[in-house]
């Protein structure tokens, strides 16, 4: 089951990816990086922002890198959070901007 993207997530996707990749990226995030992740079954689009932003940050605007980040989230999203620098501060993802890449 797909989990929709928050408006801020869509903004980050738009900032990182060229228009021709945005639909693919949105589909990947909504279908593979949503409430289908372990322990995220009841999470909504806002609660998923931390994990999705981490995946987007690690992607640096590359679809293949995003796919790898999503695979990591599916295995253990805590490792993804640590890799993105969001593991020790639950609000770090809110301060991140794609312009920081």
N, C-alpha and C positions, 0 to 999 in steps of 0.2 A: 504494500500500500504506500502510495506517495504522500509525502508531507510537503505542503507548499512552502515556498520561500518567503521569508520576511522581506519587507521593503528595503531594509538596510542590506540584506544579503543580495538582493537584485541589484542594488546600487554598486556593491563591490564587484559583482560579476560583470556589470557593464563597464566598470573602470578597468578591470584586469584583462578582459577578453575582447577580441575583435568581434564585430557584429555577427559574422558568419559562424562563430563558435558559441555564442551565448545561449542558444536554445539547447544545444547538446550539453553544455555545462549545467544549465538549469535542470535538465532531465536527470543528469547524473546525480546532482545534489538531492533532488527531491525523491528519487527512487532508490538510490544506493547509500545515501548519507542522511538518513532521516530517522523516523521512529522505528526503523528496522534494525538500528544499531543496538548492541547489548546494553541493557538497562535504560534505554531511551524510549521504550514502548509507549509511554504516556506523555512524551515530550511534544510540545508544539513548536511552531516555526521560530518563536522567540527564544525558547529554551534551547533550541538546537544551534543558535547563532554561534556560540563559542566553538563548537566542533566544526561547523561549516566554515567559519572565518579562519580557523586553523588550517583547514584543507586549502582554502583559497590562498592564504598567505604562503604556504609551502609550494603552491603551484607556480607562483610568480607569472601567472598568465599563460601557462603552458598546459594544454589539455592532458597530455601524457603524465605530466607531474601531478596534476589534479587526480587523475585515475589512481596513481600510486598512493597519494595521500588518502584517498577514500578507502583503498584497500587496507591501509594501516588503521584507519578508523574502524573498519569492520572487524579487524583482528583485536585491537585494543585502542579505543579512542583516547585513552589517557596518554599513551605514547605519542599520539598525534599532538595533543595539547602541549606536551613537554617539548617536542621538536619545534613547535611554532613559538615557544616562549610564553604560552598561556597556562602552563601547568601550576604555577605557584600563586597566581593572582586571578581570582575568578572574574575580575573586571578588566584584565589586560586586553581582551579581545575588543572591548568597547573603545579603547584608546588607539587601536590599530587602524591604519588607513592604507588602502592600496597604494597611495602615493608614497608611502614609506618604503616600498620595495626597492 
